[in-house]
Amino acid sequence: MALPTTARPGTLAPVGAGAPGTAPGTAPAPPGRGRSRLPRALHPVAWWAWALGLMVAAARTTNPLLLGTILGVLALVVAARRPDAPWAGAFAAALRLGAVVVVARTLLQLLLGPPIGIGVAFRLPELALPDWMAGIRLGGIVTWESLYVGLCEGLRLAVMIACAGAANALSAPSRLLRSVPAALYELGVAVVVALTFAPHLLDDARRVRAARRLRGHEEGRLRGFARASGPVLDGALERSIQLAAAMDSRGYGRAGTTTVGERRVQAGLVLAGFAGVLVGLYGLFDASAPRWLGWPLLAAGALVALLGLRAAGRRSTRTAYRPDPWRLPEWATAASGVLVAVAFATATWSDLAVAVTPLAWPAAAVLPLATVLLAAGPAVWTPPLPALGRWPA
């Protein structure tokens, strides 16, 4: 019986012998092939591009059917690709905050907004206001149309909040900060506290609630929240500050050799570019804004910001350890969100705005619904998550 032969270091392997773990006679897979389906975390910038695209779509419509479809797509992708990490509860927290926003927006419309339509639902006690507050009412007639408008506007805000919560739940804040351009490393120490405070707050709240329950403290929710708010806030802020200090000690904010004039020019370019991007986004979100205030200004601002970031990034002496890869799933995920945003920002679909007078059941065409459903693709084509305990921080 012949013993199996193995190649010693520095010698050639026998013909037909493959890599360890492969069948005899098969060649190892070429580098890069099949890597997109290996268990790994998707690039955080891809998740944020996908979520921002859905946020633009939600901002361009008040149709509850389309808004509900966007919310369903968010829930599907989060359920399929949510990691077992402290920040994974951000989507549920965003949904609860969105419910509060819907109720608050509806109450503001009913109490302060002018009545819309003629279908009287009920009448509230009306408070007489002075003459200098003409045009503002408090109470009075409440119509079905006003109630419907308040609910639709509140649902739109809630879906936009859910988009941000989905992006936070799918990507680690620290990994997102590692992808920030080198010119913005000075802001990283401050931003990391804001990005990690909410996930740490939720994690500490669950831990304190479980500890109090094990000790036999069965109190009401309000009373228990008042007693546990102190240690929860203190613990979350302390952990965020520790992470910020660790980042500062590893080179965040470290600059190279540049003159004061060059830094001022670079900062001016970055600020001017970001201002153009913000104004362009406002033009996209507001359907009544001029056409030149949307995509043209957004593209010009993005170009100026990229030039400033590229010029300012040259003075950074910090290197990245194991940078996150950007492969085909990242391109597909980001492209799905961008395509939805472009479609809703440029299309002239009549179903984006609901009919209020006369009040009718909302309808949505096949094309807008199919465009929104395109954003559900990341639940299928993104790689599976790493095993428990191997999630990158």
PAPA-154830 format. One record per atom (N, C-alpha, C): residue in one letter; x, y, z. Coordinates in steps of 0.02 Angstrom, whole numbers, plus 32768, in hexadecimal, padded with zeros to 4 digits. Layout:
# residues N
AXYZ
...
# end
This chain:
# residues 393
M802B7FC58000
M800080008000
M802C803D8000
A8023806A7FCF
A804E80A57FC9
A803680DB7FF7
L806680FB8018
L805581328045
L804A8171801D
P801C819E8032
P801181DC800E
P804E82088015
T806082287FDE
T809A82557FDD
T8084829D7FE3
T80AB82C38007
T809E830B800E
T80DB83317FF9
A80D1836A7FDE
A810983937FC5
A812983B87FFF
R816B83B48002
R818F83D98035
R819484228021
P81A0844F8052
P81A884958041
P81E2849E8010
G81D684C67FDE
G820A84D47FAD
G820A84A47F72
T81DE84717F72
T81DB84417F3B
T819884487F18
L8192842D7EDC
L815584307EB7
L812683F87ECD
A80E784067ECE
A80B583D47EE0
A80AC83A47EA7
P809883657EB6
P808D83347E80
P8055834A7E52
V805783337E15
V802383447DE5
V7FE183267DFC
G7FAC834F7DFB
G7F6B83387E10
G7F5B83487E57
A7F8C835F7E7D
A7F7F83707EC3
A7F6783B87EC6
G7F2F83C37EE4
G7F1284067EEA
G7F2484257F2C
A7F03845D7F3A
A7F0E84807F79
A7EEE84597FB1
P7F0484657FEF
P7EE584428028
P7E9A844F802A
G7E74841B8034
G7E2C84218037
G7E09841B7FF4
T7E2F840F7FBD
T7E1184067F7B
T7E1883BE7F66
A7DEE83AB7F37
A7DEF83667F1F
A7E2E83597EF5
P7E49831B7EF8
P7E84830C7ECF
P7E7683157E86
G7EA783327E64
G7EA0833B7E1C
G7E7E837B7E08
T7E6983A47E39
T7E4983E37E28
T7E78841C7E39
A7E77844E7E10
A7EA284887E1B
A7E8084B87E4B
P7EA784DC7E73
P7E89850C7EA1
P7E6685447E7B
A7E3485617E9C
A7E0E85967E7C
A7E3A85D37E72
P7E3385F47E3A
P7E5C862F7E2E
P7E4D86657E62
P7E7E86907E70
P7E7386C47EA1
P7E3A86F27E8D
G7E0D87007EBD
G7DD7872E7EB1
G7D96870C7E9D
R7D9A86CE7E81
R7D5D86AD7E6B
R7D39868E7EA7
G7CF8869D7EAF
G7CD086827EE5
G7CD886A77F26
R7D0086DD7F26
R7D0987017F65
R7CCA87287F79
S7CA2873B7F48
S7C6787637F57
S7C33873D7F80
R7C3586FA7F80
R7C0486D37FA5
R7C2186B77FE5
L7C5F86C67FF5
L7C7B86B18035
L7C5B86D9806D
P7C5386BB80A8
P7C3686E180E0
P7C61871D80F2
R7C45875780EB
R7C68879580FB
R7C3587CC8103
A7C4C88038120
A7C21883E8129
A7C25886A80EB
L7BEC888280D4
L7BEB88AE809B
L7C0888F280AE
H7C248913807C
H7C4289558088
H7C0C898580A2
P7C1A89AA80D8
P7BE689D680F5
P7BD08A0D80C6
V7BFC8A25809B
V7BE88A5A806C
V7BB38A41803C
A7BB68A018029
A7B8389E47FFD
A7B3F89E4801F
W7B3D89D2805F
W7AFD89D38083
W7AE28A1A8089
W7B0D8A4B8096
W7AF58A8F809C
W7ADE8AAB8059
A7B008A9A8022
A7AE98AB07FE0
A7AA58A927FD0
W7A9B8A537FE1
W7A5B8A327FD7
W7A248A538000
A7A328A618040
A7A008A7F806C
A79F08AC78058
L7A238AED8045
L7A168B328030
L79ED8B357FEF
G79F78B057FC3
G79CE8B027F87
G79858AF77F98
L79778ACA7FC6
L79318AC07FDC
L79178AFC8001
M79438B208025
M792D8B5C8047
M79178B938016
V793C8B997FDF
V79298BC97FAB
V78E58BB57F8D
A78DB8B757F81
A789B8B5E7F66
A78628B6C7F96
A786D8B627FD7
A78388B6F8008
A78298BBA800D
A785C8BE48004
A78518C2C8009
A782B8C477FCD
R78298C227F96
R78088C3A7F59
R77C08C237F52
T77A58BFE7F82
T77628BE57F7C
T773D8BEA7FBF
T76FC8BF17FBB
T76D08BED7FF5
T769D8BB57FEE
N76A68B8B7FBC
N76798B537FB1
N76868B1E7FE7
P76548B0E8010
P76608ADC8046
P76718A97802C
L765A8A857FEF
L766B8A437FD4
L76B58A3F7FC3
L76D08A747FA3
L77168A757F93
L77418A797FD3
L772B8AA38003
L77508AA88041
L774F8A668068
G77168A448067
G77148A028087
G773F89CF8064
T774489D38021
T777089A67FFD
T77B989B3800E
I77CC89F38012
I78118A048026
I782089E9806B
L77F189F1809A
L77FB89D880DD
L7801898C80DE
G77DA896A80B5
G77DF892280B0
G7821890B8094
V783B892F8062
V787D891E8046
V78B38927807B
L78B0895D80A1
L78E0896780D7
L78DE892E810A
A78A2891C811E
A789B88E68150
A78B488A48135
L78A8889680F5
L78BF885680D7
L790B885280D6
V792B888780BF
V7974888680BB
V799488848100
V797888AA812F
V799388AA8173
V798B88658193
A795188458189
A7947880281A5
A797687CF8187
A798987D88147
A79B487A88126
A79FE87B38134
R7A1387F18140
R7A5A88008147
R7A6B88268187
R7A41882281B9
R7A50884481F7
R7A80881A8221
P7AB888378238
P7AE98810825F
P7AD2880A82A7
D7AF187DD82CA
D7AE687D58312
D7B1788028337
A7B0788428339
A7B3488748355
A7B0A88A8837B
P7B2A88D083A6
P7B04890283CD
P7ADF893483A1
W7AFD89478367
W7ADD897A833E
W7AA4895F8313
A7A98891D8315
A7A6488FF82EB
A7A1E891482FF
G7A15892C833D
G79D389428353
G79C18988833E
A79EB89A88314
A79DC89ED82FF
A799E89F182D3
F799089BD82AC
F795589BF8281
F791589BC82AA
A7914899182DC
A78D8898E8307
A78CE89CF832D
A790589EE8344
A78FF8A2E8366
A78E68A648335
A78FC8A6182F6
A78E48A9282C5
A789A8A8982B7
L78828A4B82B7
L783B8A3F82AD
L78128A5B82E6
R78298A528323
R78058A6F835C
R78058ABB8359
L783E8AD88347
L78418B218340
L78138B388307
G78108B1282D1
G77E48B24829A
G779A8B2282AE
A77878AF382D8
A77428AF282F0
A77318B318317
V77608B478340
V77568B858366
V77508BC18336
V77798BC18301
V77778BF882D1
V77348BF982AC
V77188BBF829B
V76D88BBC8278
V76A18BDA82A4
V76A08BC782E3
V766D8BE18311
V76758C2C831B
A76B48C438325
A76BF8C8A8330
A76AE8CB382F2
R76C18C9B82B7
R76B18CC08279
R76678CC3826D
T76438C8E827D
T75FA8C8F8273
T75D98CBF82A4
L75EF8CBF82E2
L75D28CED8314
L75E08D368301
L761C8D4582E8
L762B8D8982D3
L75FE8D9E8299
Q75F28D70826A
Q75C68D808232
Q757F8D8D824A
L75678D668279
L75238D6E8291
L751A8DAB82BD
L754C8DBC82E6
L75448DF38315
L75568E3782F7
L758A8E3982CE
L75A48E7982B6
L75998E85826C
G75938E518244
G758D8E5981FC
G75478E7081E8
P75428E9281B0
P75008EA78197
P74D98E6B817F
P74978E6B8185
P74708E32816E
P74748E2A8123
I74788DEB810D
I747D8DDA80C5
I743F8DB280B3
G741F8DC5807B
G73E58DA08065
G73A68DB48089
I73728D8C807D
I73308D9C8099
I73138D6480C4
G73358D2C80C8
G731B8CF380EF
G732A8CFC8138
V72FB8D15815F
V73078D2381A6
V73068CE181CD
A733B8CD581F0
A73408C99821A
A73268CA78260
F73408CDA8281
F732A8CEF82C3
F73418D3682CE
R732E8D538305
R733F8D978315
R73618D9A8359
L739A8DBD835C
L73BE8DC7839A
L73B08E0C83B7
P73B68E1383F9
P73AE8E568417
P73E28E8683F8
E73CB8EBF83E2
E73F68EF083C0
E74098F2783F0
L74498F3983F0
L74648F6D841B
L746E8FAC83F2
A74508FE3840A
A7457902383E7
A749E903E83EE
L74BD905083B6
L7501906983B6
L750190B383A6
P753490D883BC
P7537912083AD
P753D912E8363
D7533916E8351
D75349181830A
D7579917982EA
W75AF91818312
W75F1917C82F5
W7604913382E4
M75DA910482F7
M75E490BE82E5
M75B190A882B1
A759E90D78285
A756E90C78251
A758B90928222
G75619064820D
G7576902D81E2
G75888FEE8208
I758A8FF2824A
I75988FB78274
I755B8FA9829E
R75478F6C82A0
R750E8F5882C9
R75228F2382FB
L74FC8F1D832F
L75078EEB8363
L74C58EC98372
G74BC8E8D8357
G747D8E6A835E
G744E8E7A8325
G740F8E6C832F
G73DC8E7A82FC
G73C88E3C82D6
I73B38E468298
I739B8E10826E
I73D48DE28258
V73C98DA2825C
V73F98D708244
V73D78D48820C
T73F58D4781D2
T73DA8D248198
T73FF8CE3818D
W73DF8CB68168
W73FF8C778157
W743C8C82812B
E74398CB58100
E74718CC480D4
E74AE8CDB80FD
S74A38D048130
S74DA8D1A815B
S74FA8CDF8180
L74CF8CB28198
L74E98C7781BA
L75138C4C818B
Y74FC8C45814D
Y75208C1D811B
Y75628C3D8109
V75638C7F8100
V75A18CA180EF
V75D38C9C8129
G75BD8CA48166
G75E98C9E81A0
G76088C5981A5
L75E08C258199
L75FA8BE1819C
L762D8BD48165
C761F8BEC8128
C764E8BE180F1
C76908C0680FB
E768C8C448112
E76C98C6A811E
E76F18C4A8157
G76D08C35818C
G76F28C1481C3
G77118BD281AE
L76ED8BAC8183
L77098B6D816A
L77478B798140
R77488BAE8118
R77838BBD80F0
R77C08BCC811C
L77B68BF48151
L77EE8C01817F
L78048BC181A2
A77D48B9781B5
A77E58B5981D8
A780D8B2A81AC
V77FD8B26816B
V78228AFB813E
V78688B168133
M78718B578130
M78B48B748129
M78DE8B658166
I78C08B6881A1
I78E58B5681DE
I78F68B0B81DD
A78C88AE281C4
A78D68A9A81C1
A790F8A8B8191
C79178AB3815C
C794F8AA8812E
C79928AB38152
A79958AE9817A
A79D38AF481A0
A79DD8ABD81D4
G79A88AA681F4
G79AE8A6F8224
G79C48A2E8203
A79AD8A2081C7
A79C389E381A4
A7A0D89E68193
A7A258A20817D
A7A6D8A26816E
A7A968A1E81AD
N7A7F8A3981E5
N7AA38A308224
N7AA289E8823C
A7A6B89C5822F
A7A66897F8246
A7A908950821C
L7A9C896181DD
L7AC0893381B0
L7B0B893E81AF
S7B23897881C5
S7B6A898781C2
S7B83899F8205
A7BBE89888218
A7BDC899E8257
A7BF389E68252
P7BE58A108283
P7BFB8A568280
P7C468A5D827B
S7C6C8A33829E
S7CB58A38829C
S7CD08A268257
R7CB189F58235
R7CC689E381F1
R7CB48A1981BF
L7C7C8A3B81CA
L7C6B8A72819F
L7C9C8AAB81A7
L7CB28AB781E3
L7CE18AED81EF
L7D258ADE81D0
R7D388A9E81CB
R7D768A8D81AA
R7D758A9C815F
S7D388AA08143
S7D328AAF80FC
S7D2C8AF980ED
V7D2E8B238121
V7D2A8B6B8117
V7D6A8B8280F3
P7D658BB080C4
P7DA18BC980A2
P7DD48BE480D3
A7E128BE380BE
A7E488BF780EA
A7E448C4080FF
A7E248C6980D5
A7E1F8CB080E6
A7DF08CBD8121
L7DC68C8D8132
L7D958C978168
L7DA88C7081A6
Y7DE68C5B81AD
Y7DFA8C3581E8
Y7DF68C608227
E7DFF8CA38220
E7DFB8CCD825B
E7DB68CCC827B
L7D838CC48251
L7D3F8CC1826A
L7D2C8C7B8284
G7D568C4A8276
G7D458C058288
G7D3E8BFA82D2
V7D688C1B82FA
V7D658C108342
V7D238C29835F
A7D098C618343
A7CC98C7B835B
A7C8F8C53833E
V7C958C3E82FF
V7C5E8C1B82E0
V7C548BD682FE
V7C8A8BB58312
V7C838B71832D
V7C5B8B71836E
V7C5F8BA68395
V7C378BAA83D2
V7BED8BAD83C0
A7BDC8BD4838D
A7B958BDA837A
A7B7B8B9A835A
L7BA58B788333
L7B8E8B3C8310
L7B888AFF833E
T7BB38AFB8370
T7BB28AC0839C
T7B8A8ACB83DC
F7B738B0883E8
F7B508B138427
F7B0C8AEF8429
A7AE68AF483F2
A7AA48AD483F1
A7AA88A8883F5
P7AD38A6483CE
P7AD78A1C83D7
P7AEE8A08841D
H7B1F8A2B8439
H7B348A1C847D
H7AFD8A2A84B0
L7AD58A5D84A2
L7A9E8A6D84D0
L7A6B8A3584D1
L7A598A1A8497
L7A2989E38494
L7A4589A484B5
D7A85899684AA
D7AA4895B84C8
D7AA689618514
D7AB9899C852E
D7ABB89A58576
D7A7589A48595
A7A4489BD8571
A79FF89BC858B
A79E689748593
R79F489498561
R79E089038567
R7A0588E085A0
R7A4588F085A7
R7A6C88D085DC
R7A5588E68621
V7A488926862A
V7A31893E866B
V79EB8924867B
R79C089208648
R797C89068654
R797E88BD8668
A79A988958647
A79AF884E865A
A79CC884786A0
A79FD887086B2
A7A1A886B86F5
A79E7887E872B
R79BF88B1871F
R798D88C48751
R795688908756
R7946886F871F
R7913883A8721
R792C87FE8748
L796D87ED8741
L798887B58766
L798B87C487B1
R7991880387C3
R79928816880A
R794C881E8827
G7918881387FF
G78D588158819
G78B488588818
H78CE888887F4
H78B088CA87F0
H787C88CA87B8
E783E88C087CB
E780788C0879B
E77E2890387A2
E77F98935877D
E77DB8977877F
E77BA8987873D
G779489BD873D
G777689D386FF
G77AB89EC86CE
R779689F28690
R77C68A06865D
R77E18A4C8669
L77B58A7B867A
L77CB8AC08684
L77F88AC586C1
R77E48AA586F8
R780C8AA98734
R784F8A84872B
G784D8A4A870A
G788C8A2786FE
G78BA8A4C86D0
F789C8A6F869E
F78C68A978671
F78E68AD18696
A78C18AF086C3
A78DE8B2886E8
A79178B118716
R79118AD68733
R79478ABE875F
R79848AA68737
A79798A8A86FC
A79B18A6E86D6
A79CF8A9F86A4
S79B18ADA869B
S79C98B088668
S7A0F8B218679
G7A1E8B2C86B9
G7A5F8B4686CC
G7A988B1786B9
P7A998AD986D2
P7AD08AAB86BF
P7AD18A9A8675
V7A978A998654
V7A968A89860C
V7AB98AC085E5
L7AA68AFF85F1
L7AC58B3785CD
L7B108B3C85DD
D7B218B32861C
D7B678B37862F
D7B918B00860E
G7B778AC3860D
G7B9D8A8C85EF
G7BA48A9485A4
A7B6F8AA88581
A7B738AB18539
A7BA48AE88526
L7BA28B1F854A
L7BD08B56853B
L7C188B44854A
E7C228B1E8580
E7C668B0A8592
E7C848ADB855E
R7C5D8AAC8545
R7C768A7F8511
R7C848AA484D0
S7C5B8AD484BE
S7C678AFB8481
S7CA68B248488
I7CB18B4284C2
I7CED8B6B84CD
I7D2B8B3F84CC
Q7D278B0284E8
Q7D608AD584E6
Q7D728AC2849E
L7D3F8AB68474
L7D4D8AA6842E
L7D6C8AE2840A
A7D538B1E8419
A7D6F8B5A83FA
A7DB78B648410
A7DC68B588450
A7E0C8B5F8467
A7E398B2B8446
A7E208AEE843D
A7E488ABB841B
A7E568ACE83D3
M7E248AEB83B1
M7E2F8B01836D
M7E618B3A836A
D7E5C8B68839A
D7E8B8BA1839B
D7ED28B8983A6
S7EDB8B5683CF
S7F1E8B3D83DC
S7F3A8B1683A1
R7F0F8B018372
R7F268ADA8338
R7F2C8B0582F9
G7F2A8B478301
G7F3C8B7182C8
G7F058B9B82AB
Y7EC88B9982C5
Y7E948BC382AA
Y7EA38C0D82BA
G7E9F8C388288
G7EAF8C7E8290
G7EF88C8E8284
R7F208C5D8273
R7F678C6A8267
R7F6F8C858220
A7F918CBC8219
A7F998CDE81D9
A7FE28CDC81C3
G7FEC8CE28182
G802F8CE48166
G804B8D2B8163
T807A8D358138
T809B8D768133
T807A8D9F80FD
T804E8DCD810F
T802E8DFB80E1
T802E8E4180FF
T802E8E7280D5
T802E8EB780ED
T7FE88ECC8103
V7FE48F058125
V7FA38F1F813C
V7F788F338101
G7F958F5180CE
G7F6F8F658094
G7F508F29806F
E7F768EF48068
E7F5B8EB88047
E7F228E9A806F
R7F298E9980B1
R7EF28E7E80D9
R7EB38EA880D2
R7EBA8EEA80CE
R7E7E8F1480C7
R7E5D8F0A8084
V7E848F04804F
V7E678EF7800E
V7E448EB3800C
Q7E638E818028
Q7E448E3E8029
Q7E048E3E8052
A7E058E5F808C
A7DC88E6280B5
A7D918E898092
G7DA48EBF806D
G7D728EE58048
G7D518EBC8011
L7D798E957FED
L7D5D8E6A7FB9
L7D2E8E367FD6
V7D428E17800D
V7D188DE4802C
V7CD68E028044
L7CD98E3B8066
L7C9C8E5A8080
L7C6F8E728048
A7C8C8E908013
A7C638EA67FDB
A7C438E6B7FB8
G7C688E357FB0
G7C4B8DFA7F90
G7C138DDB7FB8
F7C1D8DD67FFA
F7BE88DBA8024
F7BAA8DE78025
A7BB58E298024
A7B7C8E578021
A7B548E4D7FE0
G7B798E457FA8
G7B568E377F69
G7B308DF57F6A
V7B4D8DC37F8A
V7B2B8D827F8F
V7AEC8D887FB8
L7AEE8DAC7FF0
L7AB38DB4801A
L7A7C8DDA7FF6
V7A8E8E107FD3
V7A5B8E357FAE
V7A3F8E0B7F75
G7A6A8DE47F53
G7A518DB77F20
G7A228D827F3A
L7A318D667F75
L7A048D367F94
L79C18D557FA6
Y79C48D947FBD
Y79858DB77FCB
Y795C8DBF7F8B
G797E8DCE7F53
G79598DD37F15
G793B8D917EFF
L795C8D5A7F10
L79408D187EFF
L79058D067F2C
F790B8D177F6C
F78D68D057F9B
F78978D2F7F90
D789F8D6F7F7D
D78678D9C7F75
D78518D9B7F2B
A78168D827F1F
A77FD8D7D7EDA
A77EF8DC27EBC
S77E38DF57EE5
S77D48E387ECC
S78128E627EBE
A784D8E487ECD
A788C8E6D7EC2
A789C8E707E78
P78C28EA27E61
P78D68EA57E1A
P78FF8E697E06
R78FE8E597DC6
R79208E1E7DAD
R796C8E257DB5
W79868E637DAB
W79CF8E6C7DAF
W79E88E657DF6
L79BA8E667E28
L79CF8E617E6D
L79D98E197E83
G79C98DE97E59
G79CE8DA37E6B
G7A0E8D827E54
W7A098D5B7E1D
W7A428D357E05
W7A7D8D5F7DEF
P7A748D977DCB
P7AB08DBE7DB7
P7AD88DD77DF2
L7AB78DF47E24
L7ADC8E0E7E5D
L7AF88DD57E87
L7AD58D9D7E8A
L7AEE8D647EAF
L7B2E8D487E8E
A7B2E8D437E4C
A7B698D2A7E29
A7BA48D5B7E30
A7B968D9C7E2A
A7BCC8DCD7E31
A7BE98DCD7E77
G7BBE8DC97EA9
G7BD58DC77EEE
G7BFD8D887EFD
A7BE78D4F7EE2
A7C0C8D117EED
A7C508D147ECC
L7C558D337E90
L7C958D387E6F
L7CC68D647E96
V7CAE8D9D7EAE
V7CD98DCA7ED5
V7CEE8DA97F16
A7CBF8D857F37
A7CD08D637F75
A7D048D2C7F6A
L7CFE8D077F33
L7D2F8CD37F24
L7D748CF17F17
L7D768D297EF5
L7DB78D4A7EE9
L7DD68D607F2B
G7DAD8D7E7F57
G7DC78D937F98
G7DDE8D587FC3
L7DB78D217FC2
L7DCA8CE77FEA
L7E098CC67FCF
R7E108CC57F8D
R7E4D8CA77F71
R7E8A8CD17F82
A7E838D137F7E
A7EBC8D3E7F8E
A7ECD8D3B7FD8
A7E998D398003
A7EA78D36804B
A7EBE8CF28062
G7EAC8CBD803C
G7EC18C7A8051
G7F0B8C6C8048
R7F2C8C958021
R7F738C898016
R7F9D8C988054
R7F828CC08083
R7FA98CD080BE
R7F9E8C9D80F6
S7F768C6A80EA
S7F6B8C37811D
S7FA28C02811A
T7FBD8BF38154
T7FF28BC08158
T7FD98B7F8176
R7F988B77817B
R7F7B8B3C819C
R7F6E8B068168
T7F7D8AC8817B
T7F718A8E814F
T7F378A66816C
A7F178A408141
A7EDD8A178154
A7EF289CE815C
Y7EDB89AF8191
Y7EEA8968819E
Y7EAF893F8187
R7EBA89128157
R7E8788E6813C
R7E4B890F8125
P7E52893880F1
P7E1A896080D9
P7DE2893480BE
D7DA5894C80C4
D7D6B892780AD
D7D6C89228061
P7D6188E78045
P7D6288E17FFB
P7D2388FF7FDC
W7D2989127F9E
W7CF1892C7F77
W7CED89017F37
R7CBC88D37F37
R7CB688A47F00
R7C7288A97EE0
L7C5F88767EBA
L7C2188787E94
L7BE388817EC1
P7BDC885F7EFA
P7BA0886C7F24
P7B9B88B47F3B
E7BD388D47F4A
E7BD1891A7F5D
E7BB889467F24
W7BD2893A7EE7
W7BBB89607EAE
W7B7089567EA2
A7B5989187EA7
A7B12890B7E9A
A7AE6892A7ED0
T7AFA89277F0F
T7AD289447F44
T7ACE89907F3E
A7B0789B07F34
A7B0689F97F2C
A7AE08A0E7EEE
A7AE789E87EB7
A7AC489FA7E79
A7A7989F37E81
S7A6189C27EA7
S7A1989B97EB0
S79FB89F67ED3
G7A1D8A0F7F07
G7A038A4B7F29
G7A078A897EFE
V7A3E8A907ED8
V7A458ACC7EAD
V7A118ACA7E74
L7A048A907E57
L79D38A8C7E22
L798D8A9E7E3B
V797B8A887E76
V793A8A9A7E92
V79358AE57E9E
A796B8B037EB9
A796B8B4B7EC5
A79658B727E83
V798A8B5E7E50
V79878B817E10
V79438B7A7DF1
A79258B3F7DF5
A78E38B347DD7
A78AE8B5F7DF8
F78AF8B637E3A
F787C8B8B7E5D
F78898BD67E57
A78C88BEA7E4E
A78D88C317E49
A78CB8C4D7E03
T78CD8C237DD0
T78C68C3C7D8C
T78858C277D6B
A78648BF47D84
A78278BDC7D63
A77ED8C0C7D70
T77BC8C0A7D45
T77808C337D4B
T77438C077D59
W774A8BD87D85
W77128BAC7D95
W76DC8BD37DBA
S769F8BC87DA7
S76678BEB7DC8
S76538BCB7E0A
D766D8B907E19
D76598B6D7E56
D76858B7F7E92
L76B78BAB7E89
L76E28BBC7EC1
L76BD8BE67EF5
A768F8C107EDF
A76688C3A7F0D
A76218C1E7F10
V76068C1A7F4C
V75C38BFE7F55
V758F8C337F47
A75548C1D7F31
A751C8C4B7F26
A74F78C577F67
V74EF8C977F78
V74CE8CA97FB7
V74878CC07FAB
T747D8CE87F78
T74398D017F68
T74288CED7F21
P73FB8CBF7F15
P73D58C9A7F48
P73FF8C627F66
L73EE8C507FA4
L74148C1D7FC8
L74078BD97FA8
A743E8BB77F95
A74398B777F72
A746E8B487F8D
W74628B077F81
W74928AD57F96
W74D28ADB7F6D
P750D8AD97F8C
P754C8AE37F67
P75588AAB7F35
A75748ABE7EFD
A75848A8D7EC8
A75CD8A987EB3
A75EC8A627E9E
A76318A657E88
A76388A3A7E4A
A765B8A557E18
A76668A307DDA
A769A89F97DE5
V76A089CE7DB3
V76CE89967DB8
V771689AE7DB6
L772589E17D8E
L776A89F67D85
L77888A137DC5
P77668A407DE9
P77848A577E29
P778E8A1F7E5B
L775E89F17E60
L776589BA7E8F
L779F898C7E7C
A77A6897E7E3B
A77DE89537E25
A782189757E30
T782389B87E2A
T786189DC7E37
T787589D67E80
V784489DC7EAC
V785389D57EF4
V7869898E7F04
L7848895C7EE7
L785A89177EF4
L78A089057EDB
L78BB892D7EAD
L78FF89217E97
L793089287ED1
A792089527F01
A794D895D7F3A
A794C89237F6B
A792088F17F62
A792188B67F8D
A795588837F78
G7978888F7F42
G79AA88607F2A
G79E388527F5A
P79FB88837F83
P7A3288747FB1
P7A23883B7FE2
A79E4882B7FEE
A79D487F38019
A79E787B07FF9
V79F387B07FB7
V7A0387737F92
V7A4C87717F7C
W7A6387A77F5C
W7AA587A37F3D
W7ADF87B77F6B
T7AD287D27FA6
T7B0987E27FD3
T7B2487A27FF3
P7B6487A18006
P7B8187648024
P7B6387578069
P7B648719807F
P7B4B870A80C3
P7B77872980F8
L7B5B872F8133
L7B7F874F816B
L7BB287208189
P7BE6873A81A7
P7C17870F81CA
P7BF786EB8204
A7C1A86B6821C
A7C01868F8254
A7C0086BA8293
L7BD986A582C3
L7BD386C98302
L7C1686CB8325
G7C288707833B
G7C688710835C
G7CA08724832E
R7C94872682EB
R7CC7873A82BB
R7CB487788296
W7C83879E82B2
W7C6D87DB8291
W7CA08811829C
P7CB688338266
P7CE88868826F
P7CCB88A48292
A7CF088C082C0
A7CD888FA82E5
A7CE1893982BD
# end
